[in-house]
Amino acid sequence: MRFFARIVRQTRQAWVGSLRLRMTAISLGLSLVAVGAIGGFLSYTIERNLYESRRNEVISETQSVSGSVQAQFDGAINAQGFIDIEGANSSAQATIRATTNSPGLIGFAILRAPGQATDQVMTSTSSVGFPLAVVSEELRGAVHDDRANVHYQSVEVPGGSPGIVTGTNIDVPTSGRYDLVLVYDLADVAGNLSFVQSALATGGLFFVAITGLIVWLVTTRSIQPIMTTAATAERFADGNLDERINVEGTDVSAKLAESFNRMAESISGQINRLATLSTLQQQFVSDVSHELRTPLTTIKLAGSMLFKQRKTFDKDSARAAVLLNRQIETFEELLAELIELSRYDAGAAELEIEPIAPAALAQSCIDQMATLARAQGSTITLFAPGGHKPVDLDARRVRRIVDNFLANALDHGEGGPIEVWVDSTSSAVSFAVRDYGVGMTPADAERVFDRFWRADPSRQRQTGGTGLGLAIALGYAKLHGGVIDVWSEPNSGACFRLTIPQGGAVDPESPLGLPPIAEAADA
Amino acid sequence: MLARILIVDDDPSIGEVLELFLRAEGYDTRVAISGPQALEIFDEYQPHLVLLDLNLPGIDGIAVCRSIREYSGTPIIMLTARTDPQDIIHGLEAGADDYVEKPFNEQILSARIRACMRRPLPTSSSSLGVGDIVIDLRGHVVSRDGVPISLTPLEFELLHTLASRPTEVFSREALLEQVWGYQYKADTRLVNVHVQRLRSKVERDVDDPKIVLTVRGVGYRAGEITPA
């Protein structure tokens, strides 16, 4: 069953998949029907004509034979009005033998018509091997009913070939009516016919085959432009933006080629414009980074020198030095993040992969935040069911993502416990940070990755976030082919989970739940 | 006598504020605002250290770095505002000992300066042999078959550190801490680039090193130690 199902499926695929196959099959089918109909008609007509002419020949022969025989019998009456019936019979047979020359005569008989009483009775006679069985009552009845004409009936003669039986009435003086019956074998006609039929069939099949071939060639020729276009489009899609089709002539395929070329021209133009834009963007980022960093270097150094000497200033100036110093730091951080984000936007960011144990990476992130966490009253706990073996990651960027998750958890965790989760499978490694703080509404959770978006602008931030942190984190995750998922409920806290595919997996399932739930054994 | 630092930056205000800062830290300073001027002042001033901006008019920082390296091992710290990692590699390959990215933290800058100018490691023996070269610790000279090989102080110290504990494999992080004086995680490319530079000077065949060996996945160690 399965084998047949496969055959059916493959056939279906081939059918749906090849225009050429479909066209050829359809035209083969149709021409087969047409050839069948025409061949059938021809064969039928020829058969009829062949049989008809043969029948006419046979009938006219029977007529002439019966005429001769009748004359023979009529002439056998002597002057005294007597007749030697058996003698006449013998000579009638001789006459029949002499006058028939049509091929295929199997035999003849002179049979006494039934149901009559006469002075004399002439014995019914027949030639040797006469197939009496093929002479039907029907024929003889017809002869009886209509004595003037020759009657016939198609039969199958012994040996299986088609035959014809003719019968006509003969009046034998003093002995009444007799039926002259002749049986012809039409094997020669059948032979001719089957020759004609096989010639027709062979010709028809040739015709069908040639039609199929022609359709195949014509289809091939006419879908050639489509195939060329498809192949060119394929190469174009692979990035060969200079691929074009040669336009020949002015027909519809030339029009197709022209349209394709125009489309390709337009697309490659757009792409080139975008590429130029991207290059400009990259250049701009590089310029901005240099142009802003240089003055910032001076500002920063000068600011920190003022800050160091603030004790020697009056109260207001000292305060100004403190504010200046703090804001310079914020500005610097913002600039760094903007540049990083622009680099990602411009596609200039490249992963720097190195093998590192995810759990160790998470631990070092936690260690770095320890002081801040203590200040907030939060405890950070690492749960690492897996992730102790090194995997390939851009450690700096992943650390940056986890740091960002942690900073958010500290900012919004209300001093509650914070859980850091790490686990890995063969297809993915995952980091999650869970807090039990204020949480977010689903609407807010959807916006957390928006640039400069803050859940609660009035909120005092402890970690000095710029509003770009999660946008950068998401960019870094995407750079790894990974995703960041968010779970949050108001007053229940939030969980951010980073999942990075491993070993070429695409959209793997995260090894961690969202949020991860500590099992009794782990807790 | 105060240690002399040459500041090379095309932005005069950076030069000035660095001068203010470094003088407050107790250094003597001069400022150059172009490549040719930097080379001129370098010859005349004989600084102990150069702070070199990579982006200079005329001759760029990398070319200045290369010129200085042709005849001097004076420590060079690049100041870079560029974000392209390739620029940093180019600078290191041109012979810079270390780099600081603008806008830098002044504490980090002064830590990097101190690390670059610190005294050589105290040593008990007078010389060490690694492979077919001899390290003269007192004279700070490395030679092969009596022919001296010119190394910068940084390269000398890198080689000395590896040779002083020949059985030990040094990770890149350990070398950053011991040779560059980094307390914190830093850019391990510093190590890679300087090992390449060192090898190009001391190895007979760079592709088949005998003096500084790579231990795959771990770090570097010295070649076979020979009694000097």
Interface residues (C-beta under 8 A of the other chain):
Chain A: V285 S286 S289 H290 R293 T294 P295 L296 T297 T298 I299 K300 L301 A302 S304 M305 E332 I339 R343
Chain B: D11 S13 I14 E16 V17 L18 L20 F21 A24 N55 L79 A81 R82 T83 D84 K102 P103 F104 N105 E106
